[in-house]
Amino acid sequence: MRLVHPNLQNFGRKSLRRSSFRPLLISAAIAFAFPSVAQAKTFDLQSAGVEDIQAAVDAGALSYEKLVTLYLARIAAYDKKGPALNTVITLNKNAIATARALDQERKSKGLRSPLMGIPILAKDNYDTADMPTSGGSFVLANSVPYEDAPSIRQLREAGAIIIAKVNMDEFAHGGIGYSSRLGQTHNPHDPRRHPAGSSGGTGAGLAAWFSPLGLGSDTGGSIRGPSSANGVVGIKPTNGLISRSGIMPCVLSFDTGGPMARSVYDAALALGYMTGIDAKDPLTSTSAGLFYKDYTQFLKKDALEGVRLGAIRDHQGTDAEVDRVFDAALAELKAQGAIVVDGLHYPAMALNNRANVMEPMRAEVKDNYVAYLGTLKPGLPKTVTELAALGIKLTQPKGEFMPHPSVFTRFKALGEREPITDISYTSAKLYGMKAVQGAVLGLIEHHQLDAIVYPTRSRQPEIIDPNVANVVDRQGAPSLTSIANVTQFPDVIVPAGLTNEKMPVTISFFGPAWSEPRLLSYAYSYEQATHHLVPPATTPALAGERFEY
């Protein structure tokens, strides 16, 4: 945390009485004699970003081992106890030892990267060679991959620590943060409500300060929904910017991984370390010459001045409180110099993308899973049919929580589905995606927009109903997030305020492919002017998390 120094611009006014100089002179003398007093800083885990952490470590006031210990203490206090958020599936048993080794490395060799020693929560569909990757399912509870996913490897090479694998909707089917591995994850802002999904464990864990950074994956909104429901930052990047290898698939044409964080700066920092070309993922070749290893260079506080933003009003009226916060956010954007073109609506082609494009393209799930399951160790299912049979057969799994049968009946149906050479699939793949892209780009070009803004979720997180908590086919809130997946365009999410029920609302900055630099800059500018990140009341600070140095 940076100190804000007193404003002494009126120091030289003639009207200032002589007696007022004395305390200032005394303070100046003390500061000169004891410079450490003048430079004293406060470290507060609640508000500490990556830069604050590294500054405290550099000053010798904090170690990576101590940092990991503080986060583990929060997990111990609030994950299974207190509000019982139920986010962590697997703790990294080597986290403290890794942090200790990084402390020694920093002393002897210096800072490896800005992410050195920074804990990260990884969604349980990212391959980790030292922890199981189950996709939230008891069927793969003992599946430890041969190697890390490329994005995990790249973050670890930068010195980051995967502190835990966290809960998700089983095989990313659902949207409310429920799995047979762990049951229901709860929203830290109101544990009666769900955290959205499928990256709900990451979103809830970040909001509860279990780490400064997290990883999610997104097929139709699974990074953005949890970012919004839990009031944190999220990035759904352009498809191809981050390798999909080693991330359990859904519909690869729409799938992408991405960082989630407590600040735009930290999310942008993590994004740079996850980009790059991967020979195992051909889509990453489209990012050649278009990706950056440092997205923080684009973050500017005045980035919104003169920017034309189109405000989407589709699904307005779903939740009056979300509408109110969004209206207030638009006013804040205008106050920062943005030109808001309000009252816009997507063309029908874009709004109907789920039925016209996404549903036919679910046909590829079968082949995608065969490819992924083929990378796993012997004794594990190799097809969606086998996966479905195991799930349907086991009515008394080892874990406490049962998946809803529809998770596996859907896999069974996929195993019997037409192949991806079917005309409905190929037409959606070759023409449907292009049509939705054209509809969005046409809207942007017609109104000469730099980006589109919309409320990420049209409704506040629902109260958890134990009778439907794990039903994946339930009707959720109407959503615009899938448009970014079908177009393969980037979407950056940032907190925008609270409803009267004290639930967070976020806005999305959405734009064409490879526009991450400017979207992140807009989000950063808005964040720095408004500071809408709100800590949940259910997970207050613990002893030792705040100190002077």
BELJO-V609386 format. One record per backbone hydrogen bond with DSSP energy under -0.5 kcal/mol. CO is the residue of the C=O (numbers start at 1). NH is the residue of the N-H. If there is no record, write none. Layout:
BEGIN
co=(CO;CO)
nh=(NH;NH)
END
This chain:
BEGIN
co=(1;3;6;8;10;13;17;18;18;19;20;21;22;23;24;25;26;27;28;29;30;34;34;35;37;41;42;43;44;44;49;50;51;52;53;54;55;56;56;57;63;64;65;66;67;68;69;70;71;72;73;74;75;75;78;79;81;85;87;87;90;91;92;94;95;96;97;98;99;100;101;102;103;104;105;105;106;113;115;117;118;119;119;120;120;120;121;122;123;124;125;125;127;128;134;135;136;136;137;138;140;142;143;143;149;150;151;152;153;154;155;156;159;160;161;161;163;164;165;165;166;167;169;170;172;175;176;177;178;179;180;183;185;187;188;190;190;192;193;198;199;200;201;202;203;204;205;206;207;212;213;214;215;216;218;221;222;223;224;225;226;227;227;228;233;234;235;236;238;241;242;244;246;246;250;251;251;256;257;258;259;260;261;263;264;265;266;267;268;268;269;270;270;271;271;274;278;281;281;282;283;284;285;287;287;295;296;298;300;302;304;307;307;308;308;309;309;310;310;311;313;315;319;320;321;322;323;324;325;326;327;328;329;330;331;332;333;333;334;337;338;339;339;340;341;344;347;347;348;350;352;353;353;354;357;358;359;360;361;362;363;364;365;366;367;368;369;370;372;373;377;383;384;385;386;387;388;389;390;393;404;404;405;405;406;407;408;409;410;411;412;413;414;419;422;423;424;425;426;427;427;428;431;432;433;434;435;436;437;438;439;440;441;442;443;444;445;451;452;453;454;462;464;465;465;468;470;471;474;478;480;481;481;482;483;484;484;488;490;491;492;493;494;497;499;503;505;505;506;507;508;508;509;510;512;515;516;517;518;519;520;521;522;523;524;525;526;527;536;542;545;547)
nh=(42;5;8;11;13;16;20;21;22;22;24;25;26;27;28;29;30;31;32;33;34;37;38;39;40;549;44;547;47;48;53;54;55;56;57;58;59;61;62;60;67;68;69;70;71;72;73;74;75;76;77;78;79;80;85;86;84;186;89;167;165;93;95;98;99;100;101;102;103;104;105;106;107;108;109;110;110;116;118;119;161;212;213;122;163;164;215;166;126;135;127;248;149;131;137;171;180;181;140;141;143;144;133;145;153;154;155;156;157;158;160;159;117;162;120;163;92;122;89;90;124;201;172;173;174;197;195;185;170;183;401;179;195;190;538;187;193;464;187;169;203;204;205;206;207;208;210;209;536;262;121;260;123;258;256;225;199;227;228;229;230;231;232;231;261;493;237;491;241;276;240;247;127;248;252;254;255;218;237;216;235;214;233;267;268;269;270;271;272;295;273;273;274;274;275;243;281;278;284;285;286;287;288;290;291;298;299;300;303;305;307;309;339;450;451;311;341;312;453;344;316;318;323;324;325;326;327;328;329;330;331;332;333;334;335;336;336;338;337;306;340;309;341;342;311;313;350;351;352;353;356;357;358;359;361;362;362;363;364;365;366;368;369;370;371;372;373;374;375;376;380;387;388;389;390;391;392;393;394;395;407;408;408;409;410;411;412;413;414;415;416;416;417;422;426;427;428;429;430;431;432;433;435;436;437;438;439;440;441;442;443;444;445;446;447;449;448;310;510;312;508;194;466;468;469;471;472;474;476;458;483;484;485;486;487;488;489;239;511;236;509;234;507;505;502;499;496;497;456;494;454;510;492;452;515;519;520;521;522;523;524;525;526;527;528;529;530;531;539;545;45;43)
END
